[in-house]
Amino acid sequence: MEKHEDFFQMVFQVARLIPKGRVTSYGAIAKYLGTARSSRMVGWAMNAAHSQKKPVPAHRVVNRNGELTGKHHFATPFLMAELLEKEGIIVVNDKIRNFDKHYWEPLKELEL
């Protein structure tokens, strides 16, 4: 397995732990994994999440401002928002309302 594939698998493991109705950021996952400067790689992993046999809730990973920057990697441009709204998160103009209320911080929520 290549190095980036190992990293992607670690990203997927963290993303699978995000509770329903909560979201985190690419950067928060990168920091949790000890690679604070690799938030873009976390984004690439989320773009590849659909290829995993075990589902990865990629819709729960957004940018640091709560914006749905990865929405164009879903089957439709609206699917990411629809999945979040099914979990009780309000999305307005591709941005999560009350982002702080829904934010899940892996460094605080998970033990290293």
Steps between C-alpha positions, in 0.01 A plus 500: 500500500636843410565763764207722395266196502597433863429866581165483320403194708583688821288794380212263423526347848471842664214608272305185591511611865328835439158469666180561304398863521859616549769621258873557504752665272773370273755680718367351824543148362851587378595636845359193671715280278808706588531654155357847553617626161328225302138619500505495119595130509203442732286664233642268237419206725141621536477527120597131482274391787223381267729217382514336845306182572432612858309832476681822586273794601694751289205740517596569863839645403496867396743788487604698810221754440225237474471528123416199285807532281495129409142498371604463135647156580157357587257343252310831474600852610222489762561157653751613764258759638209254482692240702591759766142627517374143556720504811348825628764742374371812327691600186450845345684598183735202534599600854406333828289720724622501862820325393651526851200315646550205264880502493672180614868529597681167470785610728248563780253222424740214433786374710827477310 
